[in-house]
Each structure stands twice: as C-alpha cells, then as structure tokens.
Amino acid sequence: MNKYKGYTNRELLIMNGWRDFQDSQLEEEICRRAGLLKEWMEVDCEGIESVVNRAIKILLEMEGITCPTEEILDYLLNPDKYAKTPKKLL
C-alpha cells in the first residue's frame, strides 16, 4: 500500500520539494493523481523524470498554484539541484 494516499496534493508537492532522494512511492502517488500512472509504470528509467515533472505541473494546476518565476518551477521539478529553498518560496 502506498503510504502517501492520505496526503493532500499540496502536501505531496511540498514533500516532493523537500526530498533529497528518489521516492518511488511519492512519485507513483503524484502520477496517479495527475492521471499519469500508466505512463509512469511503463516508462523506462531515462524517461521517468519527464513523466513525474509533467505530473507535478498537473497537480500545481489542479491546486491553482502558479509559479511566478522559472526559478521556483525549476526548484519544484528539480529539488535535489538546490542546496536550500529559494527565498521566493519562504
């Protein structure tokens, strides 16, 4: 059973932004809610990031969250690239 089923979309997005490791259960739940579970399950290792990024964008839209800058969007899609959260998110 996926441990993230009880979380809201916003909570999933926040947890994804703070993780520093690959969490397949979190990615699975994000993709499931975005309607991309089939694609996530069928994609190879090289394409998984692309599917997860699309799913994150869909959840952001579903929640009415807009990203005012490319820096914030990049942070949400690539949290491991940043040593700390951009000031615009704090």
Secondary structure by P-SEA (a helix, b strand, c coil): ccccccccaaaaaaaaaacccccaaaaaaaaaaacaaaaaacccccaaaaaaaaaaaaaaaaaccccccaaaaaaaaccccccccccccc
